[in-house]
């Protein structure tokens, strides 16, 4: 077991190095207009965007509507809290990698309180105790803290809008949640199952906002790209202006700090 764990940790470390290298190799040219999205893969991205729209229209939207109609609101809320709680250890790891020890400590306390007194996170006694909300630290953010450039905009199948840096970070995040190395089968399937359930809840409850971007926009691709980049840059402290909910960022599979605050933020 120790050898297997060491192998997994080594794989995660190698993945982190690879991700940093991939994200660091891409930058716009000197003639690129400041503030404009850098989208050298637009033709491919638009093709993937159409695939995602068709997938949403034919599968995700109807399933999410059926799920929200069938599942009682209280149960949906509890499962979303549970999913958010399971993502906290990953945020702790990334906070440590970023040198944010305060955030790591606060997140650890919140996780321990909600896991024990909140029955695994189905309830949220930490908030009632006025503990700080959990952070949304991911490895894409860690790369940004380390000075890795954003890279080009990319739209990924199923997961939607991203950047080269965020996309590389997402792969590393597959290995940075300590629960991955603690839970054995079949318990190891609980976190992804809870995440899928929480995502269906978001798609059902915020359907009008998402539909407005995907189906009511003159150019849904450009709108989704703009919303994602502005929201992501604001989160990382790299843009000006007020924060707002991004209705399309990572719509089909992520973890969330607060499942009823920003439903699709990375």
N, C-alpha and C positions, 0 to 999 in steps of 0.2 A: 504493500500500500504506500509506503514511504517513497519507494522508487517511482511509482506511478504518479504520485503527487509532484515529485521533483521534475519529472518529465513534463507534466502539464505546466508547471511554473516556468520551466525553461522555454516551452513553446510560447507562453504568453510574453515572456521577455523578448524572444526573437520576433514575435509579431509586433511588439511595440517598436523595435528598431526598424523593422521593415516598413511599418506604417509611417514612421517619421521620414524615412528615406523617400517613400512614394509621394508623400504630401509636400516634401521640400523641393521636388524637382520641377514644379510648375509655377510659372509666373507670367503675367501679361507683359506685352512689349512696351517700350517707352512711349509709343504713340497711342496707347489705349486711353480713352477719355476718362479722367478721374470721376469716380462715383458711379460709372456705368457698370452693369454686370459684365463680368468676363465669362463669355460663353462660347468658347471655340468649338464645342461639341453640339452646337444647337440643333443641327439636323438630326443627329442621333437622339438627342434629348427629347426633341418633339415626338419622335417615333415612340420612345418609351413612355412619354406622357400620354399619348393616345392609348397605348396598351393599358396603362394604369387607369385611365378614364373608363375604358371598356370593362376592365375587371371590376371597378367600383360599381358601374352601372348594372352589370349582370350578376355580380355575386355579393360584393361587400355591402352595398347599400341595402338591397332587399333582406340580406341575412341580418344586418344590424337592426333594421326596422322590426323584423320578426322577433329578434332576441329581446329588444327593449319592450315590445308589446307583451311578450310572454313573461319576462322576468320582473318580479316586483321591484319597485324603485329602491327599497331598503336593501334588498339583496344585491342589486347592481352597485350601490354605493359601498357596501361592505367588501365586495370582491375587488372593486377599484382601489379601496384603501389597502387591502391585502396585497395587491399587485404593487402598489407604490411602496409599501413597506419592504417588500422583497428586493426592491431596487436600491435601497439605501446602502447596503454594504458595498456595492459597486461605486456609489458616490463617495463613500469613505475612502476607498482605495485611491480614487482620482484626486480627492482633496489632499491626501498625503503626497501624491506625486507632484501636485502643484505647490506644495509647501504651505497649504492652508490648514494648519493643524487645529485652529479654532473650529473651522467648519467640520473637519473630520471628527473632532470630539463631540460637538453638538449633535451631529448626525448619529454617532454611535449611541449616545444617550437616548435619543429619540427612538432608535431602532430597538434598544433593549426594553424601554418602557412599553412601547406598543406591541412588541413581540410577547412580553410576559403578561402585563396587565390588560393589554388590548387583544388577547387571544390570537396571537399571530399577526396582528395588524388589521383584523376585521373591524376593530374599534380604534379610536384615536384619543386615548387619554393624555398623550403628550401635549396635544393642542390645548386641552382643558387645563393642563398644568402650566400653560404659557411658555412652553419650550419652543425655541426657534423652529420654523419650518425647515424641512429637509432641503438640501441643495439639489441641483440637477446636474451635478458635475459628471461629465463623460470624458472619454479619452480624446475626443475631438477638441474639447475645451482645454484638456491638458496639453495637447500639441500646440494650441494657440499660446498658452502660458509659456511654453518652452521656446516660443519664437518661430514656430513653423508657419509659413504663409498659408493663406486661405486656399489658394489654388483655384482652379476653374470650377464653374457651376456644373453640376451633373444631376440628372434625374435618374434615379435607380428604380428598377422594376419592383413593384409592390411597396417599397419603402418611400418612394417619392423624392421630393427635392432634397438636395444635399450639396456639398462642395467636396473637392478632392480630399481636403483635410478631414472633414467630418465623416466622409465615407470610409477613409482609412481607419479613423478612430472607432467607427462602429464595429469593424471586424475585431479590433483589439478588445473592445468591450465584451465580446463573447467569452473572453477568458478572465476578465478582471473582477467578476463578482465572486467573492469567496464562497458563496453558497453552492456554486458549481462544483466545488471540491469537497463539500461536506455532505450534500444530499446524494444518496444512491438511488438507483432505479427501484421502484417506480416513482419515488418521491421527487426525483430530479425533473420530472415532467410537470410538476406543480407550478413553478414560476412561469414557464412559457404559456401554460394553459391559462393562468390568471391574467397574463398580459394580453392574450387574445381576447379574453372576456372583457377586460377593461377597455380595449380598443373598440370592440363592438359597441360598448356603452357610449363611448365618445362619439362614434360615427352616428349612432341613433339620436343622441341628445343634441348634438350640434349639427345635425344634418342640413338645416337651412343655410347656415353659414358656409358649409363645405359645398353644398349644391350651388350657392351663389358664385363661388369661384370656378367650380368645374363646368357648370352647365349654363350659367347666365352671363358669363363674361364674353366680351368680344374676342379676347385672346386669353383663354384660360392658362395657357402655358406661361405667357409673359406675366400674368397676374400672380400665379403661384410662385414663379421665380422671384418676383419683386418682394412679395410678402415673406418668403422664406429668408432671403438674404438680409432684409431689413431687421427682421425679428432675431435672426441668429446673431447678427453683428451687434444689435443692441444688448443681447444677453452677454456677449463677450466684451462689452464695453467699447466697441469700436464704431458706434454710430451715434448720431445726435437725433434728438426728437423724443417723443413720448412712446412708451411701450404700448403694444396692442396685441390682441390675440391673433395668432396666425392660424387660420382655419385649415391649412393644408400641410403644415410641416409634419413630416414623418407620420402620416395618418394611419399606417397599417401595421404598426408593431413597435412600440417603444414603451419605456417606463416613464412615470410622471411624478413630479414632486407633489402636485395637488391635482387629482383627477377632475376637479371642477373649477380650476382656475384658468390654466392655459392648456387646452386639450391636446394640442399637437405640437408642443414645443419639444426640442431635443434636450 
